[in-house]
Amino acid sequence: MISIFLLSDDLSYCGFVLTNAINHIPGNIESSDKQVFNLLFSRMLDLCNQEFYDAMDEKDEYCLNVINALEKDCLFYQSVDNRVLQIIEFIKNIKYTFYDIDFD
């Protein structure tokens, strides 16, 4: 895994990028279908922005539908790549935090 540091124009630290970080997610095995996981992971990252968070704070129904669709696809593909279980946990946390949906 390679870390790349992001700097602003004045050379102050802004963050970092991890190259090949998805290969280090628990459940990764060499025979995993990387294409399926990459697509699901990309959809998960689409949820991680301030606009989506603000909408979820308001319990936006459209956002919940997007989350439910991702969850449905993750449940379907969980046997293809065990890393999908980490996305499912992320979804559970979002539903609990923003929508007060509890999983027993």
C-alpha positions in Angstrom: 0.0 0.0 0.0 1.3 3.4 -0.9 0.4 6.7 0.8 0.3 9.9 -1.2 0.1 13.1 0.8 -2.1 15.9 -0.5 -0.9 19.5 0.0 -2.6 22.8 -0.7 -1.0 25.6 -2.8 0.8 26.9 0.4 2.1 23.3 1.0 -0.1 22.8 4.1 -1.3 19.2 4.7 -4.8 18.5 3.3 -5.0 14.7 3.5 -3.7 11.5 1.9 -4.6 8.9 -0.6 -4.0 5.2 -0.2 -3.2 3.4 -3.3 -4.5 -0.2 -3.4 -6.2 0.3 0.0 -9.2 -1.9 -1.0 -6.9 -4.9 -1.1 -6.4 -4.5 2.6 -10.1 -4.6 3.6 -10.8 -7.6 5.9 -12.1 -10.5 3.8 -9.9 -9.9 0.8 -8.7 -13.1 -0.9 -6.9 -13.5 -4.2 -9.8 -15.1 -6.0 -12.2 -12.3 -5.1 -14.2 -10.8 -8.0 -12.6 -7.4 -7.8 -14.9 -5.9 -10.4 -18.0 -6.6 -8.3 -16.4 -5.2 -5.1 -15.0 -2.1 -6.8 -18.4 -1.2 -8.2 -20.1 -1.7 -4.8 -17.3 0.1 -3.0 -17.6 3.0 -5.5 -21.4 3.2 -4.8 -20.6 3.3 -1.1 -18.2 6.1 -1.5 -20.8 8.1 -3.5 -22.7 8.3 -0.2 -19.8 9.9 1.6 -20.3 13.6 0.9 -21.7 16.5 2.8 -24.7 16.9 0.6 -25.8 13.3 1.2 -25.0 13.5 4.9 -27.2 16.7 5.2 -30.0 15.0 3.4 -29.8 11.9 5.6 -29.8 14.2 8.7 -33.3 15.2 7.4 -34.2 11.5 6.9 -34.5 12.0 3.2 -36.5 9.2 1.6 -34.5 9.3 -1.7 -31.2 8.7 0.2 -32.7 5.8 2.1 -33.8 4.3 -1.2 -30.3 4.6 -2.6 -28.9 3.0 0.6 -31.5 0.2 0.4 -30.6 -0.5 -3.2 -26.9 -0.7 -2.4 -27.7 -3.0 0.6 -29.8 -5.3 -1.6 -27.0 -5.6 -4.1 -24.4 -6.2 -1.4 -26.5 -9.0 0.1 -26.8 -10.6 -3.3 -23.0 -10.4 -3.9 -21.7 -11.1 -0.4 -20.8 -14.7 -1.3 -18.7 -13.4 -4.3 -16.4 -11.3 -2.2 -16.3 -11.3 1.6 -15.2 -7.6 1.7 -18.8 -6.8 0.8 -19.6 -7.6 4.4 -17.7 -4.4 5.4 -20.0 -2.4 3.1 -23.0 -4.0 4.7 -21.7 -3.0 8.1 -21.3 0.6 6.9 -24.9 0.6 5.6 -26.1 -0.7 9.0 -24.3 2.1 10.7 -25.8 4.7 8.4 -29.3 3.4 8.9 -28.9 3.3 12.7 -27.2 6.7 12.8 -29.4 8.7 10.4 -32.7 6.8 10.2 -32.9 5.2 13.7 -33.2 1.7 12.1 -31.9 -0.9 14.5 -30.7 -4.3 13.5 -31.0 -7.0 16.1 
